[in-house]
Amino acid sequence: MQPNPKTFEEAVQMANAFSTITQMMLPVDHGEFRGPRYAIVAAPKVGDLVSRATNGDYYPAGKIVKVSHNYRRVETDDGTVFWRRRKTASWLENGCWSMVASHINERNPSF
């Protein structure tokens, strides 16, 4: 179990320490009203399968083909573009659809 970093600078140091050649880690700041505030997450990488999700619905969005050098923009092979929301662990398409790992094809049955 990894302890949570107490500051963003500590999260940056932990991300650098845990990053490897095959998997880059990113520092995260969830904001002052969420705990734990700081963390590290695995960065998306080329070749990962992703889906887009909103309100309990999931649709496959292809495979990642481009990731910007600062991990702010992620593009898939079907043309979907996700943008990282500030320094959080979420990437959004059009401010609504969230990027999630793997191909998931499910609909919310409550509608």
C-alpha positions as CSV (number, residue, x, y, z in Angstrom):
1,M,0.0,0.0,0.0
2,Q,1.5,3.3,-1.1
3,P,1.0,6.3,1.2
4,N,-0.7,9.3,-0.3
5,P,1.5,12.3,-1.0
6,K,0.9,15.4,1.1
7,T,1.8,18.0,-1.5
8,F,1.8,18.2,-5.3
9,E,5.6,18.4,-5.3
10,E,5.7,15.1,-3.4
11,A,3.3,13.6,-5.9
12,V,5.7,14.8,-8.7
13,Q,8.6,13.1,-7.0
14,M,6.6,9.9,-6.5
15,A,5.5,9.9,-10.1
16,N,9.1,10.3,-11.3
17,A,10.2,7.5,-8.9
18,F,7.6,5.0,-10.0
19,S,7.7,5.7,-13.8
20,T,9.4,3.1,-15.9
21,I,10.4,2.7,-19.6
22,T,7.0,1.1,-20.4
23,Q,4.7,3.0,-18.0
24,M,4.7,6.7,-17.3
25,M,3.1,7.9,-14.0
26,L,1.5,11.3,-13.7
27,P,1.0,13.4,-10.5
28,V,-2.7,14.3,-9.8
29,D,-4.4,17.1,-7.9
30,H,-8.0,16.3,-7.3
31,G,-8.8,19.7,-5.7
32,E,-9.1,21.0,-2.2
33,F,-12.6,19.6,-1.5
34,R,-11.7,15.9,-2.3
35,G,-9.6,13.6,-0.3
36,P,-7.0,12.4,-0.8
37,R,-6.2,15.5,-2.7
38,Y,-2.9,14.3,-4.3
39,A,-2.1,11.0,-6.0
40,I,-0.3,9.4,-8.9
41,V,-1.9,7.6,-11.9
42,A,-0.7,5.6,-14.9
43,A,-0.6,7.8,-18.0
44,P,-2.5,6.7,-21.1
45,K,-0.2,5.2,-23.8
46,V,-0.3,4.5,-27.5
47,G,-1.9,1.1,-28.1
48,D,-4.3,1.2,-25.1
49,L,-7.9,0.3,-25.9
50,V,-10.3,2.9,-24.5
51,S,-14.0,3.6,-24.4
52,R,-16.0,6.7,-23.8
53,A,-18.6,6.8,-20.9
54,T,-21.3,9.0,-19.6
55,N,-24.2,8.5,-17.3
56,G,-23.8,4.7,-17.1
57,D,-23.4,4.2,-20.9
58,Y,-20.2,3.0,-22.4
59,Y,-19.2,2.9,-26.1
60,P,-15.8,1.7,-27.5
61,A,-13.7,4.6,-28.8
62,G,-10.9,2.7,-30.4
63,K,-7.2,2.4,-29.7
64,I,-5.0,5.3,-28.7
65,V,-2.8,6.4,-31.6
66,K,-1.5,9.8,-30.3
67,V,-0.6,11.2,-26.9
68,S,0.7,14.7,-26.6
69,H,4.1,15.2,-24.9
70,N,2.5,16.7,-21.8
71,Y,-0.3,14.0,-21.7
72,R,-3.0,16.8,-22.1
73,R,-4.4,15.5,-25.5
74,V,-5.2,11.8,-26.3
75,E,-6.4,10.8,-29.8
76,T,-7.8,7.4,-30.8
77,D,-7.8,5.6,-34.2
78,D,-11.5,6.5,-34.8
79,G,-10.8,10.2,-34.5
80,T,-12.0,10.7,-30.9
81,V,-10.0,13.3,-29.0
82,F,-9.9,13.5,-25.2
83,W,-8.5,16.4,-23.3
84,R,-7.1,16.1,-19.7
85,R,-9.1,18.2,-17.2
86,R,-6.6,20.4,-15.4
87,K,-4.2,18.2,-13.3
88,T,-6.8,15.6,-12.6
89,A,-7.0,11.9,-13.6
90,S,-9.8,12.4,-16.1
91,W,-9.7,12.9,-19.8
92,L,-12.9,14.3,-21.4
93,E,-14.4,14.5,-24.9
94,N,-16.5,17.6,-25.5
95,G,-16.7,18.1,-21.8
96,C,-19.1,15.3,-21.4
97,W,-17.7,11.9,-22.3
98,S,-15.0,10.4,-20.0
99,M,-12.2,8.2,-21.3
100,V,-12.1,4.8,-19.6
101,A,-9.7,1.9,-20.0
102,S,-10.6,-1.1,-22.2
103,H,-13.4,-1.6,-24.7
104,I,-16.8,-1.6,-22.9
105,N,-20.1,-1.7,-24.8
106,E,-22.9,-1.4,-22.2
107,R,-26.1,0.7,-21.8
108,N,-27.7,1.9,-18.6
109,P,-30.8,-0.4,-18.2
110,S,-32.7,2.2,-16.1
111,F,-33.7,4.3,-19.1
